Amino acid sequence: MSDDKKPYTRPKIPDGHAFHVTTRQKEITPGQFFVGYETIWEPHQKEVPYTTPKKP
């Protein structure tokens, strides 16, 4: 056995794309056990500014 130990490096995972959702891996910081992921949601509906209706 050799004492040549390499520090564990987490593999880079590609972005995940689903319907209206994108998941991407956060940056790896040294000494941190859990890397984590960020979830980006795209809007499902369009927002329209309110206008008062016409009066009869």
RONU-656582 format. One record per residue: residue number from 1; residue in one letter; x, y, z of N, C-alpha, C in turn. Coordinates in pm, whole numbers. Atoms other than C-alpha are relative to their C-alpha. Example, Ala and Ser with C-alpha at 12.3 -4.5 7.8 and 13.67 -1.06 7.14 Angstrom:
<recs>
{1 A {89 -119 0} {1230 -450 780} {90 120 0}}
{2 S {-82 -119 -6} {1367 -106 714} {-77 109 73}}
</recs>
This chain:
<recs>
{1 M {83 -118 0} {0 0 0} {87 124 0}}
{2 S {-75 -124 3} {117 348 -71} {-73 106 81}}
{3 D {58 -108 -78} {60 658 137} {-32 121 -87}}
{4 D {28 -109 92} {-8 866 -172} {-151 20 -10}}
{5 K {143 -24 -1} {-360 986 -86} {-29 131 -71}}
{6 K {43 -121 69} {-529 1234 -315} {-125 51 69}}
{7 P {124 -50 -59} {-795 1466 -176} {-118 -32 -91}}
{8 Y {120 34 76} {-1145 1368 -282} {-54 124 -68}}
{9 T {60 -110 74} {-1282 1592 -553} {-133 -48 -57}}
{10 R {133 35 48} {-1647 1591 -639} {-7 25 -150}}
{11 P {7 -20 144} {-1720 1543 -1009} {-95 113 -36}}
{12 K {85 -107 50} {-1870 1831 -1205} {-120 -63 -69}}
{13 I {123 56 54} {-2233 1750 -1284} {-62 102 -96}}
{14 P {61 -95 94} {-2401 1903 -1591} {-133 52 51}}
{15 D {128 -58 -39} {-2705 2127 -1554} {-114 -93 -40}}
{16 G {117 81 28} {-3037 1947 -1533} {-113 88 -48}}
{17 H {108 -80 57} {-3322 2077 -1746} {-127 -84 -2}}
{18 A {132 61 6} {-3689 1989 -1701} {-98 110 -38}}
{19 F {102 -96 40} {-4017 2162 -1781} {-5 115 100}}
{20 H {-2 -123 -80} {-3977 2518 -1639} {98 -5 118}}
{21 V {-93 10 -113} {-3697 2407 -1401} {140 -29 -52}}
{22 T {-140 28 28} {-3318 2418 -1423} {70 -20 134}}
{23 T {-74 29 -122} {-3099 2261 -1155} {148 1 -34}}
{24 R {-144 -1 25} {-2729 2338 -1137} {76 -14 131}}
{25 Q {-83 27 -116} {-2453 2239 -900} {69 129 45}}
{26 K {-67 -119 -52} {-2313 2510 -672} {151 -20 -6}}
{27 E {-145 6 5} {-1944 2592 -667} {54 -80 118}}
{28 I {-62 80 -104} {-1721 2359 -468} {95 89 80}}
{29 T {-89 -75 -88} {-1557 2527 -168} {80 -99 82}}
{30 P {-82 95 -73} {-1264 2355 3} {-43 -10 147}}
{31 G {34 23 -139} {-1342 2201 340} {-147 -15 26}}
{32 Q {144 12 -18} {-1715 2186 282} {-41 -141 -41}}
{33 F {39 139 26} {-1876 1842 299} {-108 -9 -108}}
{34 F {113 6 92} {-2200 1910 110} {9 115 -99}}
{35 V {-12 -103 103} {-2185 2098 -221} {-131 74 -19}}
{36 G {131 -61 16} {-2553 2163 -281} {-32 34 -145}}
{37 Y {50 -32 132} {-2761 2256 -580} {-92 120 8}}
{38 E {95 -111 4} {-2956 2563 -683} {-104 -31 -107}}
{39 T {112 27 89} {-3297 2538 -849} {-52 132 -54}}
{40 I {47 -122 65} {-3406 2803 -1098} {-133 -32 -67}}
{41 W {134 21 56} {-3779 2817 -1176} {-30 109 -102}}
{42 E {46 -95 101} {-3908 2980 -1492} {-148 27 26}}
{43 P {140 -31 -27} {-4244 3157 -1465} {-95 -84 -87}}
{44 H {98 81 72} {-4547 2948 -1563} {-106 87 -68}}
{45 Q {104 -88 54} {-4780 3242 -1629} {59 136 -30}}
{46 K {-41 -136 30} {-4742 3584 -1780} {-78 96 88}}
{47 E {65 -99 -83} {-4819 3883 -1562} {-33 122 -86}}
{48 V {47 -111 81} {-5027 4154 -1729} {-41 113 93}}
{49 P {41 -110 -87} {-5068 4500 -1574} {-151 21 -4}}
{50 Y {145 -17 -13} {-5419 4576 -1451} {-44 129 -68}}
{51 T {63 -119 59} {-5634 4814 -1652} {-146 1 43}}
{52 T {140 -9 -43} {-5973 4939 -1534} {-91 -28 -120}}
{53 P {89 29 111} {-6262 4811 -1741} {-76 124 -48}}
{54 K {77 -113 55} {-6463 5042 -1966} {-132 16 75}}
{55 K {130 -25 -62} {-6768 5206 -1813} {-106 4 -111}}
{56 P {105 4 104} {-7098 5152 -2000} {-54 137 -34}}
</recs>
